[in-house]
Amino acid sequence: MERLRVTDILDIVHRLRSGQSERGIVRDTGFARNTIRDYHKLARRHGFLDHDKELPEPAVVLKALGEAPRPPQSTSSVEPYRAVVESLLSAGVEMVAIHQRLVEDHGYTGSYSSIRRFAAKLRPKETKAFVRIETPPGQEAQVDFGSVGKMRDPKSGKDRPAFCFVMTLSHSRHQYVEFVFDQKMETWIGCHRRAFESFGGVPRELVIDNLKAAVIRADILDPVLSEPYRRMARHYGVLIHPCRVRTPEHKGKVESGVRYVQRNFLAGRSFLDIDEANLKAMDWVERTAGVRDHGTTHQPPLARFREVEQPALIPLPEEPFDLLEVKEVKVHPDCHVQIGRAYYSVPFEHVGKRLEAHVYERIVQLYDGIRLVVTHPKATRPGQRITRNEHYPKEKMIYLERTPDFCRRKAETVGPHCAEVVERLLSERPLDHLRAVQGIIGLIDRFGRERLEAACQRALHFGDPRYRRIRDILKAGLDTEPVMASQSKPVPRNYAFARRGSEFASASSAQAFVEEGVAAC
């Protein structure tokens, strides 16, 4: 059995529980029929298809799968000649001739069948004919983005490239239209959510385009970045049907809808900004697009929607879906990951690892595989650092917790001399002396409060209340010796020349030197 990602298996289980056939799942996911059949048996054997139970957790699916087999390693014998085969195919050379030329000109020893299989992967056949299928009410909606040129951004006051999101209900042809400035995953999901809320329900299936823009192509088709969209589908109970590449006829209703928005609503109009365009688009959908005689159904889309299709939609869930993004992040040596332009702490054990970040509207969750590592509130500004001190190693966390105020309070519990030492150090250069003060407070655990207080008293008496001095007093046991009143503080020495000046010159020359100095004064 082909080993699939857990998220792919959950998607297959969701489709099976929704009543989709194995053939339909093969068509939508692109997996082999035998693979879908094997996972169907697995799901039935472990009770994953029981509608009375929730979808299984990833850990349960992994346990059911067992240990993953090693994938076979095989490379086509034609692979070294890929460039030659592509060139000959582009020139229209037949398969037999390609095989013959590879044998004669390049010493190829493989079979003709290998050539055919390799060429089939390079040039898959395209379906030319298609059948128009009318869908029942509430069954399907088709989704697409279309470029609409530039619109004014009310925030910056500048013109920016804009896009039109269109969701068309396939039975009634009623639409939801929204203009946006990007095709990011959070925008894509937000448009879906607002479309469902506008309809007052959810269709059972969505047909989406393989979107042309790079961001959407990466977000929707990549197996990691598409996870928010797949979770959104499970949240609303809808099945996703990707439109095949270069087959827009699979999505004809929404393609016509995009052209209709461009030619009817946008053509010959100008808007103050994108907000005004969206307000007028809402009115246009109901007053113009919704009441027209549709060219295929010959009925007004809005009336057909309200009478037939809206009652057939899946009811909206109690809570809207709010997962915006799933991305891979690396834990840096400072125990933080960067998401967007903000930073979030992670337990130090994960430094150097790559985690999976799930970004919601209000929170951020970090996963190590299927295990939730930490949940943070989402940052509200660029550069913000959201940190939990317990994520640092214990020896590092201590210094974060011992702030100047904490050290002052702790010193007061030791005694007046310790408090005086701490206050004197912090009052001079608090940033430079904070580590020294933290070290002094740390001596409590090693020597106790009474000995530390006595050592501070002795250090103050001799005018040297440094951390190293106090530590040395404790190590030498000098704190146990009383400080006598007769023990005065060290007096600075009055230094003098070790040799007299007469030793360097005769008496007469020395006298002359003194006289010159007096005269100069």
N, C-alpha and C positions, 0 to 999 in steps of 0.2 A: 504493500500500500504506500502510495506516494505520501511523504511526510509534509504536511502543510503547517503554516503558522497557526497558532492558537486562535488568532483573530479571524483567520479565514475559516477555520473549523466552526467557530461560533456563528459566523455569517451563514455557513451552510445549514447549521442546525436551525437558525432563525428562519431561513427560507423553507426548510422542510416543515417546520411547525406552522408556517403560514400557508401551507398547502401547495407550494410550488412543486412541480414535477422534477424528476431528475434531469430530464431533457432540458427543461427551462433553466435549471441551475447551471448545467453545462454551457448553455448558450450565454448566460449573463456573466459567469465567472471565468470561462475559458478553461476550466479544469477538465480532465479527461472523464469520460462517462464511467469508467471503472473506478476512478478515484472517488467520484461522487457516490457511486453505489457502495463502495467500501465504507465510507464515512456514514452513509445512511444505515448500514448494518451496525456500525459501532454505536451510533446514536440510539438505535432501537434497543441494542443489547444492554446499554447502561441507563436506559430510562430517560434520555435527554429529550425525547419527543413528548413526554407527558405534559399535557397542557395545564395540569393542576400544579405543576412545579415551575419555579423560576428558571431562566436559562442558567446552565451550569457555570460555575466560576472557572476561570482559566486553570487554577490549580487542579480542579476535578478533571478537566479535560486532559491535562498533562498526565495525570495518574492513569487515566483510562488508556492513553496512548502507549504508555510504557517507554522503555528506552528506545531512543531514535536509532535506526539503522544507519550505517555509513552509506552515503550516496555513491553510486557507481561512477567511475571516472572513465569517460569515453570521449574521444575526439574523432571527428570525421577524417577519413584519409584524404579528403579533398581540401581540407582547411588550409594546407600550405599553398594551395593554388587559388585561393579565394579571389585575389585581384584579377587573375587571368579569366576565371569563370565569369566574374561580374562584367568584365570587358566584353567577352564573347556574347553573353546574354544581351547586353545593351546593343550589340551589333546585329542581333536577331539570328545568331547562329543556332542551328538545331542541336538537340542533345547528343545525337550520335556523332555529329561532327565535332562537338566540344570534347567528347571522350576520345575521339581519334586524335585530335590535335594535342591533347594533354599527354597521350601515350607517345606520339611521335616527336613532339617538340620539347617535352619536359620530363620524359621518363616516368610517367605515372603508371603505377602497377595495379591500381584498384579497379573495381568493377564498374560497369555502366550504371548499375542500379544505385551505386553510391553517388554518382554524378546527378542522377535524377532526384534523389532525396535531398542532396545539398542544394540543388537549384530550386527545389520546391520551398525550402526554408528562406532562400533569398528572395524569391518572387512568388508569394502566396497568391492563389487564384482569387479573383474578385467576383462577387456575385453581381450579375448584371440585371436580373429580373427581380421584381418585388411585388408583393400583394398589399393593397391598401386594406387595413383592418379597422373597422369601427369598434370602439370600446364601449362597454356598458357604463352607466352612470357611476361615478365615484371610483372607477377602476384605475385610471391612469392620468398623470399630468406630465407634460414635457417641459424641459427647462433649458434655458440657454442664456448666454451673454451676447450682446451685440455692441459694437463700437458706435458711438454717436458723436464723435468729434470732441470739441472742448466745451466745457461749461465753467462758469465762475464759481470759485470756492469762496463761500461767505466768510470763512475764517481768515484766509490769507488775502482775500480780495484779488487773487490772480486766477487766470484761466488755466484749467488743467484738463488733460484727456479724461473723458468720462465714458462709462459703459452703461448699457441698459440691460437689467435683469428682467427676464420675462418668464413667468410660469403660466402655461396654458392648460386648462382642464380639457382632456381630449374629447369628452362627450359633448359638453355644452359649448366649448371654445371660449368660455369666460376666462379672463386673464387677470394676473397681478403684474404690475409694471413698477419698477423702481430704478432710479438712476444713482450710480455710485462712482467713486473715483478710483477704485482698485478692485482686483480680483483675488484678494487674500482669502484665506480659509475662513477667518472670522466674519468677513463681509459676505461670503458665499452662504455660510450657515445662517447668518442674521437675516439675509433676504428670504431664505426658505422659511424661517420661523415666522417672519412677518407675513409671508404669503399664506401660510396655513391659518394664521390668525385672521387674515382678511377673508378667507373662504369660510371660516368657522368650522373647519374640519380638515382631514388629511386624506388624500387619495391613497389607494392601496399600492400603487406602483409609480415610480418616477423614471422617466427616460431622460438621461442627461447626455449632453454633447461631450466629446473628447475635446475639451476647450483648448483653443489655440494659444492663449497667453501663457507665458512660461510659468508664472506663479501658480495658476490654476492647474496646468498640466502636471507640475511637480506635486502640488497639494492633493489633487484628487486621485491621480493614478499611482503614485508611489505607495507601496504597501505600508509604510510607517506614517507618512504625512496624511494619508487618507483616513486614518483611524477616527478622527472626530466626525467625519461625514458618515462613516459606517455606523458609529455609535448613535448619531442623530437619527439614522434610519430605524435602528432598533428601538430608540426611545419613542418614536412616533408610530412604530408598527408598519413602516412602509418598506417596500422592496425597491432596490436600485437596479436599473437596467442601463449600463453604459451603451451609448450608441457606438457602433463600430466605426473605425477610422475610415474616412472618405466615403461614408454612406449616409449623407444627410437625409435621404429619403426615409430612413428609419425614424426620423424625427420631423416629419414634414409639417405637422400642425404648428409647432413652435417656431420653425423657420419662417412660415408664413406670418406668424404673429410678430416676429421681430421686424420683418419687412413692413408690416402694416403700421407698427409704431413709428418706424423711420419715415415712411412716406405720408402717413396721415396725420400723426400727432406732431412730429418734429419739423416736417417740411414747411419752409416759409415762416417759421416761428422763431422768436428770440425770447430769452428769459433773463430775468435779473440775475439769478444764480441757480444752483442746483436745487435748493430748497423750494423755490418757486416752481421749477420744472416738476418736482415730485408732487406738489400740491395740485397742480393743474393736470398731471397725469392721472391722479385718483379721480378727479372729476371727469376727465375724458373717458376713462374706462367705463363709467356708469352712464354718462349722458350721450356718448357718441359710439364707442366701440360696443358697448353693451346693448344698444337698442337697434343696431344695424341688422339688415337682412343678410345673414352669413351666406357666403357663396356656396358652401357645401351642404350645410344643414337647412338653409333657407328659413331659419328661425332666429329671433333675437337671442344672443348668447346669455345675457343677464337673466331674461325670463326663463330660459331653459335651465339655467343654473339653479335659480331659486325654486322652480317647480319640481325638477327631477333630480339634479345632481347633488345639490347641497344636502338633502336628507340621506343620501347614500354614502356620504363621506364618513371616514372613521372619526369619532369624537376626539377633540383635543385632550391631551393628558392634563392632569391638574397643574403640573409645573412645566414651564417651557425648558427646552434643552439649552444649556449654556456653555458646553465645552467648545472652546474656540480653536485650540491648537494642540497638537502633539508633536514634540520634537526631541531629538537626542541632544543631550548636553554633557559636558565634561566637568568633573569636580576638580577645581583648581587647588593648589597647595594651601590657600587661605581658607579652605573648607567652604567655599562658595561656588555656585554655578551662576552663569550669566544667562538671563532670559530676557530678550529684548534689550533694553538698556538699564535693567535693574539686576540686583544680585540677591541670591537667596542662600542661606546656610544649609549645610548638609553634615551629618555626623562624620567626624574625621576618619572613620574606618573606610569611607568611600573615596578618599582622595585618590585621584588618578583614574577612577572608574568613569564609564559612560552610563548615564541614567536616562530615563525617559520622562520628560516633563509634560504634564497635562495642564494646560492653561485654561482656566475658566474665567468668567466675567469678574468674579470676586475672590477666587482662591487659585493657588498654584499647588499641584501635587507632583511629587517626584517618586518614581518607581525604579526599583532595581529588579528588572525582569517583571514578574507579576506581584512582587512584594512592595507595598506602600512604605516608603522610607520616611517621608515627612510631608506635612501640609502647612502651607504658609498663606497668609492674606496676600492678595495681589498688590504689588507696588503701585503707588499713586503718582509717582513722578520719576523722571529719568535720573539715573544715578543713585537711587535709593537702595540702601543695604538693609535687608531684613534678616536679622541674626538672632539665633538662640545660643546663649553662652554654653549650654550643655553640649553643643555640637563640637566644641574644641576639646583637645586632650585636657585631662584634669590639671596638669601642671600649668597649662596656658590659661585655663578658665579661672584659676585662682587670681591671677593678676588682673583679669578683666573685672572680677567682682570686687576687688579691693580698691575702691575709689578713694580719693582724698577724704571725703566725709566718712566713709566706712573706717578708714584708718584712724581718724580722730576719735571716733566713738569707741573703737576697740582699745586705743591707748588709754582712754579715760578709765576703762575697766581694769587696767593694769595698775595705774597709780599716777600721782601728780608729776613725778619726774619723767615717766615715759610719755605722758601727754605733753610735757614741755619740750622734750626732744622732738617729737613728731611735729608740733606746732612750729618750732624754730626752723626745721628743715623745709616744711611746706610753705612757710611765709617768705623764704628767700627765693627759691627757684622751684616752684611746685612740680613742673614738668620734668625737670632734671632729677629732682630728689624723690619723685614718687616711687621709683623702683627700690631706692634705699629704704624708704619708709615701709614699703611692703615687706622688705626683707626683715626689718626690725620686728614688725608685727608677726612675721612667720616664726620668729624665735620663741614665741609663746609655746608653740607645740613641742619644741625641743627641750626648753629649759624651765618652762612654767612662768607664771606671772610674778611671783615673789622675787625670783632671781633676776628676771628681766628688769623689774623696777629698781632693784639694788644696783644692777649694772648701769642703768641710765643715770642714777644718782651719782655714781662714781665718775662716769664720763662727763657729766655736767660740771662736777667739781673741778676736774682737771681741764675743762674747756675744750673737749674734743668729742662731741656727741655724734660721731659718724657711725654708720652701720658696722664697718670693719672693726672700729675701736670697741664698740659694745660687744660684738661677737667674740673678739679676742679676750675681753675681760671675762666673759662667761666660760670660754674654753679653758682659760688659765685658773678659773676658780677664784679670781680676785674679788668677785661680787660678794663673797662671804666675809671678806675682811672689812672691818668698820673703817669709815673715812674719818680720821681724827682731825680735830680742829687745828692741831699743830701742823698737820700736813698741808702746807701751803701750795698754791698753784705754782706750776713751774714759771720761774722768772726768766725773761729773755736775757741772754748773756750780753755784756758790754764788751764787744770784741776790740782788741788793741793790736798794734803791730808787734810781731814777735821779735824784731830786731830794731835797735835804735838807729836813727838817721846818721849819727856820727860814725857808724861803722862803714858807711858808704863813701864818706868824704872827710877830708882833714878839717880841723877845727876852724882854720882861717877861711877856707872856702865855704864852709857851712855858715860862718858868720856873715860873709859877703852875700850869700844867697838870701839870708834873712833880711839883711839891710836893704837889698834890692826890692824885696817884696814889700817892705814897709814903705819905701819911697814910692812904689807904684800905687800903693793905697792912698 
